[in-house]
Every structure is written in structure tokens, then in C-alpha cells.
């Protein structure tokens, strides 16, 4: 947010793609930053009604699902965020709508921010070929085999795809700051075009 108090993402909708077991801290950190910038956040999920987060070593809070993944369209959103969480990733892999939804964002060149181990869903849906990525080291070999390049750094922005480590609070804060800079600059470029 600028010193003048303007909200640079005012009215823009951000899709949060999540299933039961997503990392609560990823969502809440993104939510705070998006709210300060004026963006609207909408949870898109395979779950009905509520989606349950994972916090620390157990289940966390429930969040209202705004849109069912099987009817969600990328054209309705400016940005996509995929929080980490192994349980969420495993569930999202079970539906072809995940691939369709993510593919639509990338094909349109819309910004996509992938938190930590959510990178696994990008690899699974064949959305990493030709991109340079960053994330958990145990995903490096899998990403390389899928046709991606690997950056040994905490955060990597390549074209419209932001990936990185968010396993601890300091990493998550840095990732969210980079994500917001990316979203704001993308919104400004869209307005200028």
C-alpha cells in the first residue's frame, strides 16, 4: 500500500485454490496483504461449504468456500494463489478441474503465486515446463524431470509464475511481500495497456 493510503488492487479478485489441509498461515498471510491492498479474496475449492486448514500439527480453522472448483473460471479473477499443504495438494490432484483452472491462468499470463510444497500440484498438472522454479529441495529433481529449471534461492519469479519457500514465518513474509509487489505491478501494467 502506498504512503497516500491508496489501495492498488481495489476491486480485483484473487482466487485461492485450496482443499482440506491447506496451510492456514499461508492463507492468512496472503489474506492480510490482499485486504490492505483492497483486493477481494475468493476461496475456490473441491470442498463444499467450508474448507478446513492445517495449522501446526493439527487441523486449524474452517474457511467459507466462495466458489466450487468445478464451475470456477480463471476469467473471473485477476490472480491465483495456491497455499501449501500436502493434504490439500493430494486432494486437488484428484480432479481434472485443477489442471483446467491453473492452465487457464497461465495461458492468459495472469499472475500465479505458489506457496512452498504447492509446487507439487504445478508439477503434477504439467505446468512447469519451461519455467524456472524455487521451492522445497525435495521437489527439485521432480521439477527438472518435468522440464523446468531450478533456482537455488528462496523465491523465484519467472514470467507470470511466482514460486518459493514459505515453511517458516520469515520466509512466508518475504514471499508475500514479493507476491504483492508482483500483483501490484501486474495490475498497473494491465491498466496501462
GUKEBA-561724 format. One record per residue (C-alpha): residue in one letter; x, y, z. Coordinates in pm, 1 decimal, always signed. Each point is the difference from the previous one (the first is absolute). Example, Ala and Ser with C-alpha at 12.3 -4.5 7.8 and 13.67 -1.06 7.14 Angstrom:
<recs>
rec rest: A&u: +1230.0&v: -450.0&w: +780.0
rec rest: S&u: +137.0&v: +344.0&w: -66.0
</recs>
This chain:
<recs>
rec rest: X&u: +0.0&v: +0.0&w: +0.0
rec rest: X&u: +133.7&v: +344.0&w: -88.8
rec rest: X&u: +69.6&v: +280.1&w: +246.8
rec rest: X&u: -308.4&v: +179.7&w: -129.5
rec rest: X&u: -214.4&v: -285.4&w: +129.3
rec rest: X&u: -115.2&v: -105.1&w: -343.9
rec rest: X&u: -109.4&v: -357.6&w: -52.9
rec rest: X&u: +180.7&v: -106.6&w: -319.6
rec rest: X&u: -200.2&v: -323.2&w: -42.9
rec rest: X&u: -340.2&v: +151.7&w: +80.6
rec rest: X&u: -278.8&v: -213.2&w: -140.5
rec rest: X&u: +225.4&v: -266.0&w: -151.9
rec rest: X&u: -92.7&v: -358.6&w: +81.5
rec rest: X&u: +257.3&v: -255.6&w: +108.3
rec rest: X&u: -73.8&v: -372.4&w: -9.9
rec rest: X&u: +140.3&v: -211.8&w: +281.3
rec rest: X&u: +7.6&v: -363.0&w: -116.3
rec rest: X&u: -17.3&v: -227.1&w: +303.8
rec rest: X&u: -135.2&v: -327.7&w: +134.1
rec rest: X&u: -16.8&v: -137.1&w: +354.2
rec rest: X&u: +346.6&v: +7.3&w: +155.8
rec rest: X&u: +141.0&v: +316.5&w: -158.7
rec rest: X&u: +244.0&v: +198.5&w: +215.4
rec rest: X&u: -203.1&v: +251.2&w: +197.7
rec rest: X&u: +299.4&v: +231.7&w: +47.1
rec rest: X&u: +45.6&v: +29.2&w: -379.4
rec rest: X&u: -361.4&v: +103.8&w: -47.6
rec rest: X&u: -17.4&v: +244.1&w: +290.3
rec rest: X&u: +327.2&v: +171.4&w: -96.5
rec rest: X&u: -124.3&v: +43.5&w: -357.7
rec rest: X&u: -345.2&v: +105.6&w: +121.6
rec rest: X&u: +137.9&v: +282.7&w: +217.6
rec rest: X&u: +217.4&v: +136.1&w: -279.6
rec rest: X&u: -277.9&v: -21.2&w: -259.9
rec rest: X&u: -248.8&v: +172.9&w: +230.4
rec rest: X&u: +244.5&v: +287.3&w: +63.9
rec rest: X&u: +38.1&v: +44.0&w: -376.4
rec rest: X&u: -377.0&v: -4.3&w: -53.9
rec rest: X&u: -23.3&v: -332.6&w: -183.7
rec rest: X&u: -289.1&v: -241.4&w: +40.4
rec rest: X&u: +95.3&v: -354.9&w: +94.9
rec rest: X&u: -213.0&v: -295.4&w: -106.8
rec rest: X&u: +64.3&v: -357.8&w: +108.5
rec rest: X&u: -42.2&v: -248.0&w: -285.2
rec rest: X&u: -17.1&v: -359.4&w: +116.5
rec rest: X&u: -105.1&v: -357.3&w: -66.3
rec rest: X&u: -155.0&v: +12.3&w: +347.3
rec rest: X&u: -360.8&v: +105.0&w: +50.3
rec rest: X&u: -94.9&v: +277.2&w: +243.9
rec rest: X&u: +312.6&v: +9.3&w: +215.1
rec rest: X&u: +364.8&v: -91.3&w: -50.9
rec rest: X&u: +211.1&v: -100.2&w: +301.5
rec rest: X&u: +354.5&v: +130.2&w: +38.6
rec rest: X&u: +302.4&v: -167.6&w: +156.1
rec rest: X&u: +179.1&v: +193.2&w: +274.6
rec rest: X&u: +313.9&v: -123.0&w: +172.0
rec rest: X&u: -52.2&v: -368.8&w: +70.0
rec rest: X&u: -376.3&v: -20.4&w: -37.4
rec rest: X&u: -317.7&v: +129.1&w: -156.9
rec rest: X&u: -48.6&v: +374.9&w: +10.0
rec rest: X&u: -287.2&v: +234.4&w: -78.3
rec rest: X&u: -275.7&v: -47.2&w: -252.1
rec rest: X&u: -36.4&v: +251.6&w: -283.3
rec rest: X&u: -304.9&v: +57.3&w: -217.4
rec rest: X&u: +26.0&v: -124.9&w: -357.6
rec rest: X&u: -109.8&v: +270.6&w: -244.1
rec rest: X&u: +9.0&v: -198.7&w: -323.3
rec rest: X&u: +1.8&v: -367.3&w: -90.2
rec rest: X&u: +306.8&v: -96.1&w: -202.3
rec rest: X&u: -208.9&v: -185.0&w: -257.4
rec rest: X&u: -176.4&v: +325.6&w: -100.7
rec rest: X&u: +282.2&v: +250.5&w: +62.3
rec rest: X&u: +138.8&v: +195.1&w: -296.3
rec rest: X&u: +339.6&v: +171.1&w: -8.0
rec rest: X&u: -156.9&v: +282.6&w: -200.9
rec rest: X&u: -186.3&v: +107.1&w: +317.7
rec rest: X&u: +326.1&v: +67.8&w: +188.8
rec rest: X&u: +307.9&v: +218.8&w: -34.1
rec rest: X&u: +235.9&v: -221.8&w: +202.5
rec rest: X&u: +35.9&v: -356.8&w: +129.9
rec rest: X&u: +154.8&v: -106.7&w: +329.6
rec rest: X&u: +62.2&v: -364.0&w: +90.9
rec rest: X&u: +85.7&v: -42.8&w: +369.9
rec rest: X&u: +222.3&v: -286.0&w: +108.2
rec rest: X&u: -114.8&v: -308.6&w: +183.3
rec rest: X&u: +58.1&v: -362.1&w: -99.4
rec rest: X&u: -356.6&v: -109.0&w: +81.4
rec rest: X&u: -145.2&v: +277.9&w: -217.2
rec rest: X&u: +234.3&v: -75.1&w: -289.8
rec rest: X&u: -85.6&v: -370.8&w: +8.5
rec rest: X&u: -371.6&v: +72.4&w: -10.9
rec rest: X&u: +31.2&v: +259.6&w: -280.0
rec rest: X&u: +190.0&v: -254.5&w: -210.9
rec rest: X&u: -312.0&v: -218.1&w: -14.5
rec rest: X&u: -200.3&v: +228.2&w: -228.8
rec rest: X&u: +60.3&v: +110.3&w: -358.8
rec rest: X&u: -151.7&v: +337.5&w: +89.9
rec rest: X&u: +322.8&v: +86.8&w: +184.0
rec rest: X&u: +199.8&v: -33.4&w: -321.0
rec rest: X&u: -260.4&v: +194.1&w: -200.3
rec rest: X&u: -14.1&v: +285.7&w: +251.7
rec rest: X&u: +378.2&v: +41.1&w: +36.1
rec rest: X&u: +58.9&v: -38.6&w: -375.1
rec rest: X&u: -246.1&v: +281.2&w: -69.4
rec rest: X&u: +191.1&v: +243.5&w: +223.3
rec rest: X&u: +337.2&v: -86.4&w: -153.2
rec rest: X&u: -133.1&v: +6.0&w: -358.6
rec rest: X&u: -138.0&v: +350.3&w: +60.5
rec rest: X&u: +327.1&v: +116.7&w: +160.7
rec rest: X&u: -179.4&v: +76.0&w: +327.4
rec rest: X&u: +215.3&v: +3.6&w: +315.0
rec rest: X&u: +17.1&v: -326.8&w: +194.2
rec rest: X&u: +164.5&v: -24.4&w: +345.1
rec rest: X&u: +83.8&v: -350.5&w: +121.6
rec rest: X&u: +91.1&v: -40.1&w: +367.2
rec rest: X&u: +266.6&v: -255.1&w: +91.3
rec rest: X&u: -111.7&v: -363.7&w: -51.3
rec rest: X&u: -299.5&v: +105.8&w: -212.4
rec rest: X&u: +263.9&v: -8.6&w: -273.9
rec rest: X&u: -77.2&v: -372.8&w: -10.1
rec rest: X&u: -343.4&v: +74.9&w: -149.6
rec rest: X&u: +162.2&v: +210.2&w: -273.0
rec rest: X&u: +231.2&v: -290.2&w: -86.4
rec rest: X&u: -284.3&v: -251.2&w: +10.2
rec rest: X&u: -218.0&v: +209.6&w: -233.2
rec rest: X&u: +289.1&v: +36.3&w: -249.9
rec rest: X&u: +26.6&v: +374.9&w: +52.7
rec rest: X&u: +373.9&v: +43.6&w: +57.6
rec rest: X&u: +166.1&v: -78.7&w: -333.9
rec rest: X&u: +207.6&v: +297.3&w: -109.5
rec rest: X&u: -26.1&v: +180.3&w: +335.2
rec rest: X&u: +272.6&v: +66.0&w: +254.4
rec rest: X&u: -122.6&v: -101.2&w: +344.9
rec rest: X&u: +88.7&v: +16.3&w: +365.9
rec rest: X&u: -146.4&v: -197.6&w: +286.6
rec rest: X&u: +63.3&v: -290.3&w: +233.0
rec rest: X&u: +329.6&v: -172.7&w: -92.1
rec rest: X&u: -168.6&v: -342.3&w: -9.1
rec rest: X&u: -200.6&v: +117.0&w: -305.1
rec rest: X&u: +305.3&v: +107.0&w: -201.9
rec rest: X&u: +56.9&v: -330.9&w: -179.5
rec rest: X&u: -369.5&v: -40.4&w: -75.9
rec rest: X&u: -14.1&v: +354.5&w: -142.4
rec rest: X&u: +307.7&v: -57.3&w: -217.2
rec rest: X&u: -147.1&v: -324.7&w: -133.3
rec rest: X&u: -317.9&v: +194.3&w: -88.6
rec rest: X&u: +200.9&v: +240.6&w: -217.2
rec rest: X&u: +52.6&v: +290.2&w: +241.6
rec rest: X&u: +320.2&v: +173.1&w: +102.8
rec rest: X&u: +84.8&v: +39.9&w: +368.3
rec rest: X&u: +114.0&v: +311.1&w: +185.4
rec rest: X&u: +179.6&v: -66.8&w: +327.6
rec rest: X&u: -155.6&v: +301.6&w: +168.5
rec rest: X&u: -291.0&v: +57.4&w: +236.5
rec rest: X&u: -230.1&v: +170.2&w: -252.8
rec rest: X&u: -12.1&v: -9.6&w: -379.1
rec rest: X&u: -215.1&v: +202.2&w: -238.7
rec rest: X&u: -6.1&v: -122.6&w: -360.2
rec rest: X&u: -249.0&v: +154.3&w: -240.2
rec rest: X&u: -336.2&v: -16.4&w: +181.2
rec rest: X&u: +100.2&v: -272.9&w: +249.0
rec rest: X&u: +131.9&v: +74.4&w: +348.9
rec rest: X&u: +131.5&v: -295.8&w: +200.5
rec rest: X&u: +193.3&v: -25.6&w: +322.8
rec rest: X&u: +53.9&v: -119.5&w: +352.7
rec rest: X&u: -249.0&v: +95.0&w: +273.1
rec rest: X&u: +67.5&v: -267.6&w: +262.9
rec rest: X&u: +71.3&v: +253.5&w: +276.2
rec rest: X&u: -139.6&v: +343.0&w: +82.0
rec rest: X&u: +296.0&v: +204.2&w: -126.0
rec rest: X&u: -2.0&v: -183.3&w: -334.6
rec rest: X&u: -377.1&v: +38.4&w: -25.9
rec rest: X&u: +19.8&v: +376.7&w: +66.3
rec rest: X&u: +262.7&v: +41.3&w: -272.3
rec rest: X&u: -205.0&v: -207.9&w: -242.1
rec rest: X&u: -319.3&v: +198.6&w: +66.1
rec rest: X&u: +187.1&v: +330.9&w: -43.3
rec rest: X&u: +135.6&v: -118.5&w: -335.9
rec rest: X&u: -345.6&v: -129.7&w: -96.0
rec rest: X&u: -161.8&v: +334.8&w: +74.7
rec rest: X&u: +265.4&v: +193.1&w: -196.3
rec rest: X&u: -59.0&v: -241.7&w: -289.8
rec rest: X&u: -380.4&v: +32.5&w: +14.5
rec rest: X&u: +9.9&v: +380.3&w: +28.8
rec rest: X&u: +245.5&v: +42.2&w: -288.2
rec rest: X&u: -209.1&v: -240.9&w: -211.5
rec rest: X&u: -317.6&v: +197.3&w: +76.8
rec rest: X&u: +173.1&v: +326.7&w: -95.4
rec rest: X&u: +123.4&v: -150.2&w: -327.7
rec rest: X&u: -353.0&v: -122.0&w: -77.2
rec rest: X&u: -142.5&v: +349.3&w: +62.2
rec rest: X&u: +270.4&v: +159.7&w: -215.7
rec rest: X&u: -66.1&v: -240.9&w: -289.1
</recs>
